[in-house]
Amino acid sequence: MEDQHPKDPQEPHRIDGLEQNMYSREFKTDVSPRASLSPEIAATPIDEVWKDEPMKELEEIKTRPKEVASPVFKRMFIISALFFLLSAGVAAFIFYGGLNIISTSKVDMTFVGPVSIAAGDELGFDIIIHNQNRSQLLNTQLYIDYPDGTKQAADISQDLLHTKEDVGNIPAHTDTKRTVRAVLFGRERTDKEIKVTLEYSVKNSNGIFKKEKSYKVNISSTPLTMTINHPPEVASGQDVSFTVDIASNSNVPLMNLSLKAEYPRGFLFRSSEPESLDSTVWKIETLKPGEKKTITIIGKAEGEESDERVFRFDIGIADKLNDKAIATSFLTASESIRVRRPPLAASLILADTNDANPVVNPGQNLQGRIELTNNMTVQLIDLQVDLVLGGDALDVMSPKAEGALYRLPNKTITWEKTSLSRLTMLGPGEKIPLLFSLSTLPQSALIGIKNGQITLELNARGTAVGTGQLITSSGVKRAKVQPTLSLLNQLRYSSGPFTNTGPIPPKAEFKTTYTVTWALTHTTNEIANGEVHGFLPGYVKWLNVKSPENSGLTWFPERNEVVWQAGTIPVGIVGEVAKEVSFQVEIIPSFSQVNTTPLVIENVWFKGRDTFTGGTISITSPSLTTYLPTDPEYKNQAGKVSP
């Protein structure tokens, strides 16, 4: 819309006019007169107005009516308070045992029994279950966990680790008693803890409730005694003997006992009676009440003058999974011997080892060395050394020695000053080496010989200058011959305990079954804990067909492994089969295996323990393929897969 009062173009702009007036000396402002106050207001004194106004406002506030809370919020507060009180009452009622509601604090167990008992004696104690609730306990179960080494009271040869008893329902305000019997073993003055768990349910509930408690009993005495006798000191390099007497204090037979010895540095085990499992562990199958058994240990102690050697012996129940470990210990004893240097030391080394009982092979040539040392402060003169050889595994024609004479009738090698001039005199601190060699009989000559060995008995002597005293030294070494055991690993089709099917040679994508046979031969020593292991490739199927059925053969599908627990291989005619087992497998070759002889079983090996030498015997056998060199019907046919 256009301005209805057009601006005069000659009239200056208003802002410009203001600016001109601001700086003009002639400009004058028109001042309008102020409006006067009304006569009433003007007549009122100012002090009285400000004096009365605040008091009027205060009086108005005091007389103002108070605001009243909403009835809805009041009701909600009352309802919330009542609900809280009701909830607290119900919780208290449940917690402190209301009608037909179970309180766990009113379920308890108490034990009535001895606080101590002799190891090996029968322990009997009562478990009393208390239900002080107003409702019954349903489906009550009693679980008991016993400490290691606990045996069944009815048969102490059987372990007792866990028991479970169905107690049934326990009515309200009722006590129920159960009696427990067991035989505990352990060290003297040690506590044994029996853990008892009570599980139960209640009406109208799917929950399972528990109550756990422990019953402790102290072992007041051990079921046996162990006495160890030995000399207080021994010359370095000389044999020392320990006699361990084990006697029963128990009223029942003690089963499956083990004595374990720990030797100090510088001790070399030589022999024991009875024989040990591995020079440190002796098994006692049964120790009757009042019976005593003796174990004698012989070894060589070496050390510097005044060295102290500490031996530790432990006896208890053997671990069933590891016959070289003790599951429950009864007694531990430590014995010390002081070592002194012998005036004349004579050490005997055979087959590059200083072991007291080295393990050797049939037909092995053995290099030996004797080292004489004068530990005196004076000279030794006219020295002589005799090495007496023996044992049914010795090739009596084999011994040879430098600077010595071998006498065949008494099988003795003798070094003296007439054959070796260095034996004329041995100065203080001086040493003389004496070399010799001998051989064991070959395997064919050991047939019929059980536990073949070679014995070496050393005797050295010389005369001390000045005193004329005869100084002697001696020692014994036994070399045990480890037998040669054979593992036969065969694959057959036409013979054996099973009927096999499928094409021969095998055909791609067609099934063919085979019989695998493992056999172990007799040896001159008894072999214990024999095991044979073998592995099937992924394309070979285990058919769970075996002969004999109770042969100890087991299939482990998670690792495709076949294990034969062969057990003990007895002494017999060397080379003849002692134990044998067969099993059937199936193979379906693929087209990628055409013109090849696929593996049927691989990585076959045997492991066992020689009860005479204490050593481990390990044998491996070649893998088997579809080629059948030992099959009486197909041995001339190739085993290559046909298309």
Phi, psi and omega per residue, in radians:
M1 nan 2.385 -3.119
E2 -1.355 2.666 3.096
D3 -1.211 2.212 -3.112
Q4 -1.389 -0.211 3.076
H5 -2.091 1.475 -3.098
P6 -1.057 2.487 -3.087
K7 -1.359 2.390 3.103
D8 -1.237 2.156 -3.119
P9 -1.079 -0.412 -3.113
Q10 -1.447 -0.262 -3.100
E11 -1.353 2.230 -3.126
P12 -1.155 2.737 3.112
H13 -1.110 2.513 -3.060
R14 -1.052 -0.718 3.124
I15 -1.121 -0.718 3.122
D16 -1.120 -0.605 3.110
G17 -1.160 -0.726 3.090
L18 -1.049 -0.765 -3.139
E19 -1.079 -0.683 3.129
Q20 -1.156 -0.704 3.117
N21 -1.134 -0.603 -3.104
M22 -1.112 -0.692 -3.078
Y23 -1.733 0.112 -3.115
S24 -1.547 2.399 3.118
R25 -1.408 -0.332 -3.068
E26 -1.607 -0.168 -3.063
F27 -1.268 2.387 3.136
K28 -2.261 2.449 -3.124
T29 -1.656 2.397 3.057
D30 -1.456 2.080 -3.099
V31 -1.742 2.137 3.125
S32 -1.544 2.496 -3.139
P33 -1.263 2.547 -3.140
R34 -1.280 2.636 3.052
A35 -1.346 2.414 -3.131
S36 -1.517 2.730 3.127
L37 -1.264 2.763 3.105
S38 -1.177 2.713 -3.104
P39 -1.087 -0.601 -3.100
E40 -1.167 -0.777 -3.116
I41 -1.225 -0.670 -3.108
A42 -1.176 -0.454 -3.123
A43 -1.464 -0.199 -3.095
T44 -1.436 2.281 3.103
P45 -1.233 2.481 -3.087
I46 -1.192 -0.668 -3.103
D47 -1.082 -0.670 -3.097
E48 -1.229 -0.608 3.116
V49 -1.085 -0.824 -3.108
W50 -1.312 -0.337 -3.128
K51 -1.362 -0.723 -3.031
D52 -1.513 -0.409 -3.018
E53 -1.137 -0.814 -3.136
P54 -1.097 -0.649 -3.115
M55 -1.176 -0.625 3.086
K56 -1.108 -0.717 3.124
E57 -1.138 -0.681 -3.138
L58 -1.134 -0.739 3.133
E59 -1.142 -0.610 3.124
E60 -1.141 -0.672 3.125
I61 -1.163 -0.726 -3.105
K62 -1.150 -0.635 -3.076
T63 -1.564 -0.017 3.137
R64 -1.205 2.385 -3.130
P65 -1.190 2.456 3.134
K66 -1.276 2.613 3.111
E67 -1.407 2.414 -3.106
V68 -1.752 2.305 -3.126
A69 -1.094 2.694 -3.135
S70 -1.212 2.373 3.109
P71 -1.068 -0.504 -3.112
V72 -1.161 -0.801 3.138
F73 -1.154 -0.596 3.121
K74 -1.120 -0.741 3.134
R75 -1.132 -0.727 3.132
M76 -1.080 -0.702 3.117
F77 -1.109 -0.737 -3.130
I78 -1.136 -0.761 -3.138
I79 -1.094 -0.743 3.134
S80 -1.090 -0.729 3.133
A81 -1.128 -0.729 3.127
L82 -1.127 -0.693 3.134
F83 -1.133 -0.701 3.111
F84 -1.087 -0.791 3.138
L85 -1.114 -0.694 3.128
L86 -1.144 -0.750 3.117
S87 -1.083 -0.775 3.124
A88 -1.076 -0.671 3.130
G89 -1.160 -0.740 3.117
V90 -1.129 -0.745 3.133
A91 -1.062 -0.775 3.117
A92 -1.120 -0.669 3.128
F93 -1.098 -0.765 3.132
I94 -1.188 -0.772 -3.075
F95 -1.107 -0.750 -3.073
Y96 -1.583 0.171 2.983
G97 1.570 1.359 3.090
G98 -1.475 -3.088 -3.097
L99 -1.129 2.204 3.074
N100 1.114 0.362 3.085
I101 -2.095 2.296 -3.065
I102 -1.466 2.307 3.007
S103 -1.922 2.118 -3.117
T104 -1.109 -0.429 3.130
S105 -1.242 -0.251 3.135
K106 -1.753 0.208 2.989
V107 -1.962 2.157 -3.056
D108 -2.566 2.910 3.054
M109 -2.326 2.432 3.020
T110 -2.217 2.676 -3.098
F111 -2.034 2.411 3.092
V112 -2.170 1.914 -3.098
G113 -3.101 3.096 -3.112
P114 -1.230 2.675 3.089
V115 -1.603 -0.246 3.095
S116 -2.582 2.722 -3.105
I117 -2.770 2.649 3.084
A118 -1.344 2.409 3.120
A119 -1.057 2.348 -3.127
G120 1.656 -0.260 3.070
D121 -1.492 2.713 3.141
E122 -1.298 2.274 3.083
L123 -1.777 2.246 3.040
G124 -2.231 2.284 3.087
F125 -2.594 2.721 -3.103
D126 -1.796 2.449 3.004
I127 -1.899 2.026 -3.132
I128 -1.844 2.101 -3.126
I129 -1.720 2.162 -3.109
H130 -1.869 2.198 2.995
N131 -2.075 1.779 -3.115
Q132 -1.737 0.246 3.104
N133 -1.420 2.952 3.089
R134 -1.534 -0.004 3.110
S135 -2.212 2.743 -3.111
Q136 -1.400 2.747 3.032
L137 -1.648 2.325 -3.053
L138 -1.860 2.573 3.014
N139 0.879 0.865 -3.076
T140 -1.299 2.288 3.105
Q141 -2.141 2.453 3.136
L142 -2.033 2.051 3.135
Y143 -1.907 2.332 -3.133
I144 -2.235 2.217 3.070
D145 -1.927 2.144 -3.079
Y146 -1.742 2.705 3.113
P147 -1.265 2.831 3.110
D148 -1.008 2.475 3.112
G149 1.604 -0.034 3.134
T150 -1.320 2.444 -3.135
K151 -2.109 2.772 3.094
Q152 -1.248 2.405 -3.126
A153 -1.149 -0.587 -3.128
A154 -1.333 -0.438 -3.123
D155 -2.678 1.713 -3.023
I156 -1.262 -0.070 3.041
S157 -1.387 -0.192 -3.106
Q158 -1.803 2.330 3.104
D159 -1.193 2.648 3.065
L160 -2.287 1.805 -3.093
L161 -1.908 -0.777 -3.093
H162 -2.465 2.559 2.992
T163 -2.400 2.693 3.084
K164 -2.380 2.288 -3.138
E165 -2.251 2.328 3.089
D166 -1.492 1.858 -3.106
V167 -1.435 -0.461 -3.119
G168 1.514 -2.643 -3.139
N169 -1.576 2.446 3.101
I170 -2.012 1.991 -3.087
P171 -1.100 2.891 3.120
A172 -1.132 2.540 3.112
H173 0.914 0.815 -3.092
T174 -2.333 2.537 3.021
D175 -1.885 2.412 3.113
T176 -2.172 2.354 -3.069
K177 -1.981 2.426 3.011
R178 -2.294 2.430 -3.103
T179 -1.849 2.337 -3.109
V180 -2.035 2.388 3.094
R181 -2.288 2.351 -3.126
A182 -2.789 2.915 3.079
V183 -2.087 2.066 -3.103
L184 -1.746 2.556 3.049
F185 -2.276 2.664 3.121
G186 2.910 3.114 3.136
R187 -1.292 2.719 3.132
E188 -1.120 2.447 3.095
R189 1.101 0.600 3.017
T190 -2.028 2.616 -3.141
D191 -1.613 2.443 3.041
K192 -2.016 2.357 -3.069
E193 -1.990 2.207 3.070
I194 -1.886 2.059 -3.080
K195 -1.642 2.228 -3.093
V196 -2.079 2.259 3.124
T197 -2.173 2.230 3.097
L198 -1.882 2.160 3.088
E199 -2.025 2.432 -3.125
Y200 -2.701 2.870 3.051
S201 -2.206 2.995 -3.129
V202 -2.278 2.879 -3.110
K203 -1.141 2.481 3.095
N204 1.081 0.567 3.111
S205 -2.570 2.445 3.072
N206 -1.628 -0.053 -3.091
G207 -1.320 2.668 3.045
I208 -1.943 2.200 -3.117
F209 -1.839 2.622 -3.094
K210 -2.234 2.614 2.973
K211 -2.385 2.131 -3.075
E212 -2.070 2.377 3.065
K213 -2.586 2.849 3.137
S214 -2.201 2.484 3.072
Y215 -1.965 2.125 -3.101
K216 -1.896 2.424 3.100
V217 -2.398 2.453 -3.092
N218 -1.678 2.375 3.068
I219 -1.421 1.912 -3.041
S220 -1.410 -0.491 -3.132
S221 -2.731 2.749 -3.140
T222 -1.512 2.756 -3.122
P223 -1.415 0.017 -3.127
L224 -2.666 2.931 3.054
T225 -2.103 2.671 3.112
M226 -2.328 2.086 -3.141
T227 -2.059 2.281 -3.082
I228 -2.100 2.208 3.126
N229 -2.048 2.423 3.137
H230 -2.904 2.803 3.089
P231 -1.254 2.661 -3.114
P232 -1.258 -0.421 3.133
E233 -2.586 2.829 -3.107
V234 -2.593 2.562 3.084
A235 -1.312 2.399 -3.141
S236 -1.001 2.304 -3.131
G237 1.548 -0.080 -3.132
Q238 -1.741 2.775 -3.141
D239 -1.339 2.560 3.069
V240 -2.321 2.546 -3.065
S241 -2.083 2.358 3.033
F242 -1.985 2.306 3.059
T243 -1.997 2.063 -3.106
V244 -1.921 1.989 3.102
D245 -1.755 2.181 -3.132
I246 -2.078 2.094 -3.094
A247 -2.186 2.519 -3.099
S248 -1.546 2.362 2.990
N249 -1.864 -0.013 -2.987
S250 -1.474 2.730 3.065
N251 -1.527 -0.123 3.137
V252 -2.199 2.750 3.102
P253 -1.088 2.459 3.074
L254 -1.726 2.211 -3.021
M255 -1.949 2.626 2.958
N256 0.981 0.918 3.122
L257 -1.571 2.690 3.070
S258 -2.388 2.402 2.961
L259 -1.873 2.202 -3.123
K260 -2.108 2.268 3.140
A261 -1.952 2.465 3.035
E262 -2.069 2.141 -3.041
Y263 -1.737 2.605 3.113
P264 -1.443 2.978 3.050
R265 -1.078 2.395 3.121
G266 1.621 0.043 3.098
F267 -1.855 2.273 3.129
L268 -2.032 2.016 3.131
F269 -1.171 2.340 3.119
R270 -1.892 -0.956 -3.064
S271 -2.818 3.003 3.078
S272 -2.705 2.815 3.067
E273 -2.412 1.993 -0.031
P274 -1.238 3.056 -3.122
E275 -1.193 2.628 -3.126
S276 -1.694 2.964 3.067
L277 -1.289 -0.727 -3.102
D278 -2.635 0.577 -3.128
S279 1.364 -0.117 3.134
T280 -2.209 -0.240 -3.047
V281 -2.229 2.328 3.095
W282 -2.168 2.297 3.135
K283 -1.674 2.387 3.001
I284 -2.124 1.841 -3.048
E285 -1.130 -0.790 -3.109
T286 -2.516 2.339 3.030
L287 -2.163 1.872 -3.055
K288 -1.306 2.797 3.095
P289 -0.968 2.222 -3.136
G290 1.404 -0.087 -3.091
E291 -1.398 2.602 3.093
K292 -2.227 2.415 3.085
K293 -2.244 2.530 -3.068
T294 -2.076 2.335 3.071
I295 -2.111 2.180 -3.130
T296 -1.904 2.249 -3.107
I297 -2.092 2.248 3.138
I298 -2.114 2.336 3.113
G299 -2.757 3.037 -3.128
K300 -1.888 2.294 3.122
A301 -1.860 2.320 3.121
E302 -2.228 2.577 3.122
G303 2.993 3.108 3.099
E304 -1.478 2.971 -3.138
E305 -1.000 2.256 3.091
S306 1.236 0.199 3.020
D307 -1.126 2.475 3.094
E308 -1.882 2.261 3.136
R309 -1.985 2.205 -3.076
V310 -1.877 2.244 3.115
F311 -1.936 2.437 -3.123
R312 -2.107 2.333 3.141
F313 -2.184 2.390 -3.120
D314 -2.350 2.328 3.118
I315 -2.278 2.465 -3.141
G316 -3.123 -2.841 -3.140
I317 -1.460 2.279 -3.099
A318 -1.239 2.615 3.065
D319 -1.312 2.261 -3.093
K320 -1.218 -0.449 -3.129
L321 -1.553 -0.329 -3.128
N322 -2.495 1.781 -3.038
D323 -1.218 -0.082 3.092
K324 -1.745 0.094 -3.140
A325 -2.085 2.727 3.122
I326 -1.882 2.156 -3.125
A327 -1.399 -0.766 -3.138
T328 -2.263 2.019 -3.094
S329 -1.532 2.419 3.074
F330 -1.758 -0.874 -3.057
L331 -2.440 2.533 3.022
T332 -2.293 2.345 -3.140
A333 -2.383 2.505 3.081
S334 -2.079 2.332 -3.136
E335 -2.262 2.475 -3.112
S336 -2.131 2.584 3.088
I337 -2.310 2.408 3.105
R338 -1.627 2.348 -3.097
V339 -1.743 2.372 3.020
R340 -2.212 2.652 -3.141
R341 -1.290 2.338 3.079
P342 -1.321 2.608 3.111
P343 -1.061 -0.689 3.088
L344 -2.195 1.942 3.134
A345 -1.664 2.341 3.103
A346 -2.293 1.856 -3.141
S347 -1.784 2.518 -3.082
L348 -2.129 2.136 3.140
I349 -2.079 2.284 -3.118
L350 -2.331 2.381 3.119
A351 0.963 0.706 3.079
D352 1.067 0.472 3.095
T353 -2.473 2.579 3.102
N354 -1.695 0.180 3.132
D355 -1.038 2.540 3.130
A356 -1.207 -0.577 -3.130
N357 -2.281 1.310 3.137
P358 -1.174 2.587 3.107
V359 -1.730 2.217 -3.088
V360 -2.182 2.969 -3.091
N361 -1.864 2.776 3.057
P362 -1.079 2.441 3.101
G363 1.219 0.341 -3.091
Q364 -1.596 2.353 3.035
N365 -1.504 2.167 -3.019
L366 -1.932 2.241 3.060
Q367 -1.680 2.360 -3.115
G368 -2.251 2.772 3.128
R369 -2.571 2.358 3.036
I370 -1.948 2.345 -3.134
E371 -2.163 2.056 3.099
L372 -1.677 2.375 3.126
T373 -2.331 2.254 3.087
N374 -1.608 1.890 3.136
N375 -1.652 0.149 -3.124
M376 -1.572 2.984 3.105
T377 -1.640 0.008 3.108
V378 -2.152 2.922 -3.133
Q379 -1.332 2.652 2.979
L380 -1.945 2.363 -3.113
I381 -2.177 2.845 3.072
D382 0.948 0.939 -3.121
L383 -1.376 2.592 3.074
Q384 -2.526 2.419 -3.124
V385 -2.245 2.248 3.076
D386 -2.067 2.283 3.056
L387 -2.056 1.847 -3.093
V388 -1.608 2.150 -3.087
L389 -1.788 2.625 3.123
G390 -2.853 -3.027 -3.139
G391 1.795 2.527 -3.071
D392 -1.363 -0.086 3.105
A393 -1.746 0.074 -3.121
L394 -1.432 2.284 2.945
D395 -1.429 1.764 -2.956
V396 -1.133 -0.307 3.141
M397 -1.589 -0.010 -3.002
S398 -1.597 -0.449 -3.019
P399 -1.065 2.386 3.075
K400 -2.463 2.630 3.141
A401 -2.691 2.591 3.100
E402 -1.533 2.271 3.117
G403 1.150 0.545 -3.102
A404 -2.471 2.921 3.127
L405 -2.065 2.229 3.096
Y406 -1.792 2.116 3.130
R407 -1.791 1.951 -3.071
L408 -1.137 -0.720 -3.075
P409 -1.003 -0.730 3.129
N410 -1.864 0.140 3.065
K411 0.857 0.942 -3.080
T412 -2.214 2.316 3.000
I413 -1.737 2.221 -3.085
T414 -2.148 2.250 3.006
W415 -1.923 2.283 3.060
E416 -2.602 3.038 -2.994
K417 -1.162 -0.393 3.130
T418 -1.271 -0.440 3.124
S419 -1.809 -0.373 3.123
L420 -2.462 1.847 -2.999
S421 -1.101 -0.410 -3.101
R422 -1.152 -0.293 3.133
L423 -1.439 0.010 3.104
T424 -1.150 -0.703 -3.133
M425 -2.636 2.456 3.094
L426 -2.255 1.972 -3.076
G427 -1.315 2.917 3.114
P428 -0.986 2.226 3.120
G429 1.384 -0.059 -3.115
E430 -1.423 2.738 3.131
K431 -2.237 2.606 3.080
I432 -2.304 2.140 3.041
P433 -1.586 2.449 3.091
L434 -2.175 2.179 -3.035
L435 -1.872 2.554 3.088
F436 -2.722 2.985 3.076
S437 -2.591 2.744 3.080
L438 -2.796 3.007 -3.089
S439 -2.365 2.683 2.998
T440 -1.563 2.780 3.107
L441 -1.167 2.629 3.080
P442 -1.209 2.901 -3.091
Q443 -1.006 -0.683 -3.111
S444 -1.120 -0.553 -3.140
A445 -1.433 -0.210 -3.128
L446 -1.599 -0.026 3.127
I447 -1.055 2.232 -3.120
G448 1.581 -0.134 3.120
I449 -1.721 2.110 3.137
K450 -1.678 2.320 3.094
N451 0.964 0.989 -3.127
G452 -1.163 2.485 3.137
Q453 -2.702 2.917 3.024
I454 -2.146 2.332 3.103
T455 -1.905 2.507 3.098
L456 -2.294 2.044 3.138
E457 -1.973 2.063 -3.052
L458 -1.824 2.327 3.063
N459 -2.369 2.130 3.132
A460 -2.187 2.582 3.119
R461 -2.671 2.733 3.088
G462 -2.823 2.915 -3.096
T463 -1.919 2.253 3.134
A464 -1.342 2.267 3.122
V465 -1.216 2.373 3.107
G466 1.742 -0.842 -3.114
T467 -1.741 -0.379 -3.088
G468 1.238 0.178 -3.120
Q469 -1.248 2.383 3.095
L470 -1.444 2.071 -3.126
I471 -1.825 2.269 -3.080
T472 -2.202 2.825 3.056
S473 -2.675 2.580 -3.096
S474 -2.607 2.910 3.124
G475 -3.022 2.780 -3.120
V476 -2.347 2.444 3.062
K477 -2.369 2.478 3.097
R478 -2.166 2.144 3.073
A479 -1.753 2.041 -3.095
K480 -1.670 2.349 -3.089
V481 -1.554 2.141 3.103
Q482 -1.520 2.243 -3.020
P483 -1.290 2.866 3.056
T484 -1.712 1.978 3.139
L485 -1.826 2.458 -3.113
S486 -1.928 2.400 3.038
L487 -1.977 2.005 3.125
L488 -1.645 2.231 -3.094
N489 -2.218 1.871 -2.994
Q490 -2.220 2.616 3.037
L491 -2.126 2.208 -3.105
R492 -2.336 2.769 3.075
Y493 -2.118 -0.842 -3.020
S494 -1.549 -0.242 -3.107
S495 -2.202 2.979 -3.121
G496 1.930 -3.113 -3.040
P497 -1.361 -0.124 -3.071
F498 -2.088 2.743 3.020
T499 -1.670 2.095 -3.109
N500 -1.728 2.691 -3.104
T501 -2.313 2.871 3.108
G502 1.861 2.906 -3.079
P503 -1.280 2.545 3.010
I504 -2.263 2.140 -0.087
P505 -1.034 2.807 -3.111
P506 -1.119 2.648 -3.096
K507 -2.082 2.494 -3.094
A508 -1.037 2.334 3.106
E509 1.161 0.307 3.041
F510 -2.085 2.557 -3.130
K511 -1.402 2.411 2.980
T512 -2.417 2.308 3.115
T513 -1.811 2.614 3.139
Y514 -2.353 2.799 3.039
T515 -1.918 2.164 3.057
V516 -1.769 2.261 -3.131
T517 -2.136 2.250 3.015
W518 -1.966 2.399 3.123
A519 -2.463 2.484 3.100
L520 -2.051 2.409 -3.086
T521 -1.704 2.795 3.066
H522 -1.162 2.695 3.043
T523 -2.320 -3.118 3.123
T524 -1.456 -0.226 3.098
N525 -2.108 2.694 3.065
E526 -1.355 2.350 3.127
I527 -1.941 2.203 -3.118
A528 -1.898 2.753 3.064
N529 0.976 0.732 -3.140
G530 -1.255 2.348 3.115
E531 -2.397 2.432 3.022
V532 -2.077 2.318 -3.140
H533 -2.138 2.512 3.067
G534 -2.652 2.750 -3.061
F535 -2.238 2.362 3.118
L536 -1.686 2.357 3.017
P537 -1.090 2.868 -3.056
G538 -1.092 -0.463 -3.100
Y539 -1.556 0.027 3.108
V540 -1.797 2.311 -3.047
K541 -1.837 2.328 3.044
W542 -1.429 2.180 -3.061
L543 -1.714 -0.024 3.125
N544 1.015 0.615 3.052
V545 -2.012 2.087 -3.042
K546 -2.498 2.750 -3.141
S547 -2.595 2.254 -0.079
P548 -1.227 2.824 -3.042
E549 -1.121 -0.650 -3.112
N550 -1.764 0.732 -3.035
S551 -1.457 -0.105 -3.081
G552 1.465 0.372 -3.136
L553 -1.598 2.293 -3.073
T554 -2.338 2.447 3.112
W555 -1.892 2.250 3.116
F556 -1.970 1.652 -3.032
P557 -1.140 -0.471 -3.090
E558 -1.154 -0.363 3.106
R559 -2.262 0.216 3.113
N560 0.953 0.723 -3.051
E561 -2.015 2.405 3.015
V562 -1.857 2.254 -3.127
V563 -2.196 2.260 3.094
W564 -1.955 1.963 3.050
Q565 -1.447 1.552 -3.039
A566 -1.326 -0.406 3.118
G567 1.319 -2.341 -3.067
T568 -1.606 2.289 3.033
I569 -1.797 1.892 -3.010
P570 -1.294 2.883 3.049
V571 -1.234 2.419 3.141
G572 -2.889 -2.860 3.121
I573 -1.209 2.115 -3.061
V574 -1.045 2.289 3.110
G575 1.713 -0.390 3.115
E576 -1.409 2.599 -3.093
V577 -1.198 2.228 3.115
A578 -1.703 -0.719 3.138
K579 -2.517 2.579 -3.085
E580 -2.580 2.560 3.090
V581 -2.556 2.565 3.114
S582 -2.302 2.645 3.055
F583 -2.612 2.752 -3.040
Q584 -1.899 2.430 3.108
V585 -2.288 2.884 -3.120
E586 -2.283 2.444 3.124
I587 -2.267 2.411 3.019
I588 -2.129 1.663 -3.108
P589 -1.152 2.661 3.068
S590 -1.741 2.924 3.127
F591 -1.125 -0.400 3.096
S592 -1.246 -0.228 -3.138
Q593 -1.765 0.112 3.104
V594 -1.037 2.407 -3.126
N595 1.188 0.357 3.019
T596 -2.175 2.890 3.052
T597 -1.951 1.607 -3.051
P598 -1.105 2.640 3.041
L599 -1.163 2.454 3.053
V600 -1.867 -0.697 3.067
I601 -2.617 2.480 -3.042
E602 -2.442 2.984 3.100
N603 0.896 0.911 3.141
V604 -1.577 2.221 -3.130
W605 -2.593 2.758 3.137
F606 -2.138 2.548 3.037
K607 -2.479 2.392 3.090
G608 -2.779 3.002 -3.125
R609 -1.998 2.213 3.066
D610 -1.315 1.996 -3.078
T611 -1.216 -0.305 3.138
F612 -1.536 -0.890 -3.097
T613 -1.476 -0.361 -3.061
G614 1.388 -0.030 -3.112
G615 -1.511 2.904 3.112
T616 -1.682 2.307 3.109
I617 -1.805 2.168 3.132
S618 -2.202 2.334 -3.138
I619 -2.363 2.473 3.008
T620 -1.998 2.725 -3.128
S621 -2.288 2.545 -3.140
P622 -1.069 2.629 3.087
S623 -1.201 2.727 3.142
L624 -1.876 2.403 3.053
T625 -2.028 -3.083 -3.132
T626 -1.241 -0.090 3.034
Y627 -1.226 2.407 -2.995
L628 -2.082 1.226 -3.098
P629 -1.242 -0.385 -3.093
T630 -1.809 0.015 3.129
D631 -1.357 2.229 -3.057
P632 -1.142 -0.407 -3.080
E633 -1.766 -0.595 -3.011
Y634 -1.989 0.251 -3.023
K635 -1.140 -0.370 3.136
N636 -1.621 -0.026 -3.134
Q637 -1.717 2.460 3.105
A638 -1.244 2.695 -3.120
G639 -1.780 0.320 -3.113
K640 -1.209 2.459 -3.141
V641 -1.238 2.306 3.104
S642 -1.703 2.688 -3.118
P643 -1.278 nan nan
